[in-house]
Amino acid sequence: MSKPLVILLCLEELEMVESVHGHLVSALEREADLRKVTTKTGAIDHLSRTPRPHAVLISDQAICEAHNADLLHTLVKYVKAGGTAVCSGIFSSFVSPKKMHALFKGAFDLPWTRSYYARDEWSVNPIVKGVEFSGLAQTYSMKAVGLSNVSLESAVYVEELLAKRLAKGKGPSGKGGSCQSPIAFAAVGKGHFGFIGDVNGEEHTTAVVLAMALRPAVQPSASAPADNSPKPKILIISLEKASYTDDMYEQLYRALRKNASVTEALDIRAANRALSSPAKPSAVLVSDAAIAQRKHAALLKRLVEYARSGGRVVLAMQFSNHFPLDAVRPFFRTWGLQWDRGSYHRTTFGLNPAGVPAPLSADALFPTLSMKALHIRNAPRACAVYLPTPDSRLESLVWAPVPIAGAQAEESPAVFAPVGKGYLGYVGDVNGEQGSTRLVLEMCGVKIKPGDMGSVKQTVSVRFHPGGAREEETRLEEEIPLPPRPPTVPASSARASGSSSAPAQASGSSSTPAAAPGPSSSAAPGASSSSSSSLRPPYQPRSPPRPREAEVVARAAARAKVQERKAKRGDALKDEGNVLFRQGQWLEAAEKYREAALAAGPLPVYMANLAAALLKLKLWDLADDAATRALSTEPTHVKALFRRAQARKELRRFKVAERDLRKLLSIDEFNSAARAELAEVQALKRNLRSEDWPEDEHPELQDYFVDVEESDSEDYKHKGNGTPCKYYNHEGCKNGKRCRFRHAPDRKSVRDELGRNVCIYWLLGACRFGDDRCVYAHDRTYLPERGWWTNEARNRRLREAVDQTARVLPRDCMPPALLAEMTKPVSWRSDPWAQKNYARILARREKYGDRARYPEDEDEDEDEDHYDEDEEDDYYDEDEDEDEYGYGGDERHMEEFYEEQGIKPWEVESYDELMRIHRAIYEGY
């Protein structure tokens, strides 16, 4: 019977370990196949190959050093996958409390902390779990580093009194569910992690280490019959393996190890040894381009011979990313192929319409997928696995989406061709997309089941703090299942029904592997079945009716017709955005959703979809803003709540992200995606500093943006000379569009249901002109029942902010009457999601990184308004900033206006400064 493989990991102090713990080393050599590993590369190699070690003994402090972080990461994955790791030897003597806590909590998510260093007598815990300790010394004395916060089921040795109480079925007295212990052993994922605090290597401690390291392997469940079919043997050649490879291709490694016997060769000797073995690998996966270097010509020749004799060689993972372009043609000539390098770009591909190359199966692959790849040209079309489709366009954040045509349409990102009796495969994807991962597995001849790839954490951003500390923000990406295959209709059935022989397409199915973000898994974010879902509810007359209720109803009916026409246009734009979203063209989809909102108004379905696309683009602030606008009119919109929480999580606004998710779960308590997101937010909230915004402390100011009703009437657009028309806002203006005064709303008024402009100073109790002298209406009768002027909590908070701002300015610069204007929200068309140039933000971010959130603000000029509106929807033009504040028109009217409001003409600069402060305050609240 073969002995279990045990790794003695000792990178720095092997001589000391063998001296102090010699009897432990000798016992391990007798009972196990002991390998002493003293290099990081060797350790990673052992942890990456199959079969994996039975246990790893961490014998010195080196694993806690920053330069060994990649080894620690590999070790954690090994443990969580079912392995056993034990900190023993001189580990407890040389690791500081801070580093020990970082290892326990940060790497293995255990609450253990170092608490004492002393000699004491300890007894075996009768309820410890995870391993059989019945053969150990029941009580013995040791000088040890002890741990606190160890759960009772994980403490191997405890105080004698506690051991007696536990043996009688009693818990600890006044200590909760944890205790102190010098030896602990806990379940971590599917494996176990142990700690031995003994600093002198007592003989009884040796028995404890052996019990941990040699514990029986977990046997398969009796209810599940074992799969006795031989697994394929995969050799991965990684001569220049990057530190990020394990993370980037975590799904590939997981699927391979679950369904194949895997060996990874990290140097020439290991690769040659594996290829020379009598038991040849089923396939060789080359993960980097070092094989193309001249110094490795002998290994390349051996690989070619292996393929010609019937093996499979697959060039994938980071091979194309570092493939010297001048070496492409001579490299493939070595294989007897005419392949050459093609273009390098991202687009969406479809499976070869003539069929994928044998022996590959199309059923194991996505029908279409988007990837950024180094293409191959001059390959026979029959060798291409994927090819550009007729609709394929360049997918770039910088360049225009030009069609993939001409010679580029004949290039392929993935090819598979016979070489002698075997095959050579090439996958040019440089990012490790899930679709290309499935292709690599299929080329290697490894069949997988749903769930074998599992989820993967993707790094969203990396921050470096003073002192060199590195902080990563990650996002969990679930395994994307293969789409269902269309049912095959038997020929006889087709003839009997008179239908064509083409297979039926499942309604609403998507050919892309991309799932929309948010609680639902629909292919497009928030698609609606008809345009009616986008329309506002019909106007309901007041009861009892108001004196001019008939006129209000007529105006509402006219607006409804206009809104219906706009909604059709908006829904058409939204549907175009959904198509782009399914194709992974996030920027183009976001522009379509924004066009829909600008055309038909910021309805929740448009804004929630826009938030989804902006999340894909990692424009967190804008996604938050778009989702908030959706919630302003539908506070219970589940997708908007979820997407705003995602955006706020990325902004590290954990408090309000958690608030959104709790609100969502109060609406839909069984929403599993929201529950998972809430758990992640709470974990981040515990471990990271929250960067809350001022308004986060004032929920009464949130989710309450007035949906400014816009109109297509002449009066709504009639700005005249800028001075409000008193007749229009009272008895009615007889001059109509010939009137030289303003009928349109401005910053000092609110539009009511009759089209009149009601004075906001009067609404807030600050108008000094009275009903007769004021140019605006003083009548609430026809105002909406709910508006910003009715939100007392919000308005009170804003007034306090204005008062705070006013204290830093000269008193003459703050006419009290103007402070009422501060409370009126600006139009939704001034929201960042409506104003910002997405493409430019992304281009600047790609060029300069994350040095500025919106770097285009530094030199943005007037021609940045990159979207156009139809004439009938022209609510905003270059002059509107002046006119809507009520000081447009010629200089004489400006002077009259200032005089009417009690402002001296020489205070114009102060007034402009006041308006700037207003915008700053509103954006903050």
Secondary structure as UniProt FT lines:
FT   STRAND          5..9
FT   HELIX           14..20
FT   HELIX           22..31
FT   STRAND          33..37
FT   HELIX           40..48
FT   STRAND          55..58
FT   HELIX           61..64
FT   HELIX           66..68
FT   HELIX           69..80
FT   TURN            81..82
FT   STRAND          84..87
FT   TURN            89..90
FT   HELIX           91..94
FT   HELIX           97..101
FT   HELIX           102..107
FT   STRAND          113..124
FT   TURN            126..127
FT   TURN            134..135
FT   STRAND          139..151
FT   TURN            152..154
FT   STRAND          157..158
FT   HELIX           160..167
FT   TURN            168..169
FT   TURN            176..177
FT   STRAND          178..181
FT   STRAND          183..188
FT   TURN            189..190
FT   STRAND          191..196
FT   HELIX           203..213
FT   TURN            222..223
FT   STRAND          233..237
FT   TURN            239..240
FT   TURN            243..244
FT   HELIX           245..248
FT   HELIX           250..259
FT   STRAND          261..265
FT   HELIX           268..276
FT   STRAND          283..286
FT   HELIX           289..292
FT   HELIX           294..296
FT   HELIX           297..308
FT   TURN            309..310
FT   STRAND          312..315
FT   TURN            317..319
FT   HELIX           320..322
FT   HELIX           325..327
FT   HELIX           328..334
FT   TURN            335..336
FT   STRAND          340..351
FT   TURN            353..354
FT   TURN            358..359
FT   HELIX           362..364
FT   STRAND          368..377
FT   HELIX           381..383
FT   STRAND          384..388
FT   TURN            390..391
FT   HELIX           406..410
FT   STRAND          414..419
FT   TURN            420..421
FT   STRAND          422..427
FT   HELIX           434..443
FT   TURN            444..445
FT   TURN            450..451
FT   STRAND          456..464
FT   TURN            466..467
FT   STRAND          470..477
FT   HELIX           491..497
FT   TURN            507..508
FT   TURN            525..526
FT   HELIX           531..534
FT   TURN            547..548
FT   HELIX           549..582
FT   TURN            583..584
FT   HELIX           586..600
FT   HELIX           604..616
FT   TURN            617..618
FT   HELIX           620..633
FT   TURN            635..636
FT   HELIX           638..650
FT   TURN            651..652
FT   HELIX           654..667
FT   TURN            669..670
FT   HELIX           672..687
FT   HELIX           694..697
FT   HELIX           699..701
FT   TURN            702..703
FT   HELIX           714..717
FT   TURN            720..721
FT   HELIX           726..729
FT   TURN            730..731
FT   HELIX           736..738
FT   TURN            747..748
FT   STRAND          749..751
FT   TURN            753..754
FT   STRAND          757..759
FT   HELIX           760..763
FT   TURN            764..765
FT   HELIX           770..773
FT   TURN            781..782
FT   HELIX           788..790
FT   HELIX           792..806
FT   TURN            807..808
FT   HELIX           811..813
FT   HELIX           816..823
FT   HELIX           828..830
FT   HELIX           832..835
FT   HELIX           838..848
FT   HELIX           855..858
FT   HELIX           862..864
FT   HELIX           871..873
FT   TURN            878..879
FT   HELIX           880..884
FT   TURN            885..886
FT   HELIX           891..900
FT   TURN            901..902
FT   HELIX           905..907
FT   HELIX           908..924
//
